[in-house]
């Protein structure tokens, strides 16, 4: 089984985010980038298939040379090879078009994406990719088993869980549940050294239209100061909840 894991290069949640050029672009200065968490769950599941079923695992990213350390980390975790499409990830449709070409040329059986990236939270790429490829698609996937060309996936739905049977080729939009956080792999020294010799192929992008663009970013409003009430001032508390917070 050939597995392609799509990797987004996203800011670490501990990084301080700022914007430049009239709040139209991210300020990359001082920002630490990591593997998108939803993608890391998918990568760990793919490594499980590699170890248990002999699957070949390739990771792919659409981005500039600055994303290669993230791909090298994926290789250190255990992926067999990596592909970087040499283009800025301008919007979801553009990224999906690039990934679709990689899937077609590599003839992959299973494509694992995160259901959304941590930075834009668009959640568009997995579904667009499945549509472009005409592959079966399961989103918000929390469990996946593959037996030959048959797959059984679980996904979150409102109020419960849905179990779906599908055949390969298949695209999934994965999230926590594919593996738990305690099962995520931390690259060891051997993996880091081995990753240096694994293939990292750079492909030029195919022509694709950019359908959307970010006009302006805006940070959330800062939280207001906490207002404290003494234990005997219940009237003041009720008044604030009713007239200021408007929750009662």
JOHUPE-V93235 format. One line per field, one symbol per residue. phi: phi as a letter, one per 40 degrees, with the letter a starting at -180 (. if undefined). burial: + if it has 16 or more other C-alpha atoms within 10 Angstrom, else -. Layout:
# JOHUPE-V93235
phi = ???
burial = ???
This chain:
# JOHUPE-V93235
phi = .bbbbcbcbbcccccccbbbfggbaccccgccbbcddcccccccccccccccbgccbbbaabicccccdcccccccciccabbbccacccacccccccccccccccfccbbbbccaccccfcgccdcccccccgccabbfcbaabbbgbbbbbbacbdgibbbbbabccabbbcadhdacdccccbdcccccccccbccbcbbccccacccbaccabaccccccccbbbcccbccccccccccbcfbb
burial = ++++++++++++------------------+-+++++++++++++++-++----+++++++++---++-++++++++++++++++++-+++++++++++++++----+++++++++++----++++++++--+-++++++++++-+----+-++++----------+++++++++++++----++-+---++--+----+-+--+----------------------------------+--------
